[in-house]
Amino acid sequence: MAFQAEGKCDPGGKDVDERIRVSRRMLYQEMGQLCYMEIPNGQIHYWKDLTPFGVDVSKRFPETNYDIEQASKCLALDRATSCVFHLMRVLDYALQRLAKRLKVSYDVRDS
C-alpha cells in the first residue's frame, strides 16, 4: 500500500492515520494467531531459571535436569499437579540411586 504520492508527505496527517490503522489491523491479526500467558513478576524466576536446584545438582544428576526444569516452569504457571509429577520423577531417580548405593532392591512395582 502506497502512503506517499510522488514522494510528497501528507501534511494533514492522513498518511500517519492510515499507517496506524494498517499497523493496528496487522498487529491484531498476528496476535490473534498466538497464545500468551501471564506470569506474575514474583514467579518469573521459576520460568527463567534453567537450574532451579543449583548447578551442583544439575551436574551431579544430569538425568533429572529436564524434570527439574519442567517442575520449575509448572510452578511459575501455578500448575501444582504438574509440578509434583515432575518432582516425583526426580525423587524416583534419586531413590533408585540411593538404593543402588545401599545395595538394596528398589522397584515400585513390588509394592
C-alpha positions in Angstrom: 0.0 0.0 0.0 1.5 3.4 -1.0 1.3 6.1 1.6 3.1 8.8 -0.3 2.1 10.1 -3.7 5.0 11.1 -5.9 7.3 11.5 -2.9 5.1 14.0 -1.1 4.1 13.6 2.5 0.5 14.4 3.5 0.7 17.5 5.8 -2.8 16.8 7.2 -1.6 13.6 8.9 -3.8 11.3 6.7 -0.7 9.2 5.9 0.1 8.8 9.6 -3.5 7.9 10.4 -3.7 5.3 7.6 -0.3 3.8 8.7 -1.5 3.5 12.2 -4.8 1.8 11.1 -3.0 -0.7 8.9 -0.4 -1.4 11.6 -3.0 -1.9 14.2 -5.0 -4.2 12.0 -1.9 -6.3 11.2 -0.9 -6.4 14.8 -4.3 -7.7 15.8 -4.3 -10.3 13.0 -0.8 -11.6 14.0 -1.6 -11.6 17.7 -4.8 -13.5 17.1 -2.8 -16.4 15.9 -0.8 -16.7 19.1 -1.5 -17.6 22.7 0.0 -15.5 25.5 0.4 -16.4 29.2 0.9 -14.1 32.1 3.4 -14.9 34.8 3.5 -12.7 37.9 6.7 -10.9 38.4 7.3 -12.8 41.7 7.3 -16.1 39.8 9.2 -15.2 36.6 12.4 -16.6 38.1 10.9 -20.0 38.2 10.3 -19.8 34.4 13.8 -18.4 33.5 16.0 -20.5 35.9 17.5 -23.4 34.0 19.0 -24.9 37.1 16.5 -24.2 39.9 18.1 -26.8 42.2 21.5 -25.3 41.6 24.4 -26.1 39.3 25.8 -28.8 41.6 22.6 -30.8 41.4 22.4 -30.2 37.7 26.0 -31.6 37.2 25.7 -34.4 39.7 22.3 -35.7 38.4 22.1 -34.7 34.7 19.4 -37.3 34.1 17.0 -35.2 36.2 17.6 -31.8 34.6 14.6 -31.9 32.3 12.2 -32.8 35.0 13.6 -30.3 37.5 13.4 -27.5 34.9 9.8 -28.5 33.9 8.8 -28.6 37.6 10.0 -25.1 38.0 8.2 -23.9 34.8 5.0 -25.6 36.1 5.4 -23.8 39.4 5.7 -20.5 37.5 2.4 -21.2 35.8 0.6 -22.3 39.0 0.3 -25.8 37.7 0.9 -27.6 41.1 -0.2 -31.1 40.0 2.2 -31.0 37.0 5.0 -29.6 39.2 4.5 -32.5 41.6 4.5 -35.0 38.7 7.9 -33.8 37.6 9.3 -33.7 41.1 8.1 -37.3 41.8 10.1 -38.4 38.7 13.2 -36.6 40.2 12.6 -38.3 43.5 12.2 -41.7 41.9 15.5 -41.3 40.2 17.2 -40.2 43.5 15.7 -43.2 45.3 16.9 -45.6 42.6 20.4 -44.1 43.0 20.2 -44.4 46.8 19.0 -48.0 46.6 21.8 -48.9 44.3 24.4 -47.3 46.6 22.9 -49.1 49.6 22.7 -52.4 47.6 19.0 -52.8 48.3 16.2 -53.6 45.9 14.1 -50.7 44.8 11.2 -51.4 42.4 8.0 -49.5 42.8 6.2 -52.4 41.1 7.0 -54.6 44.0 5.0 -52.6 46.5 
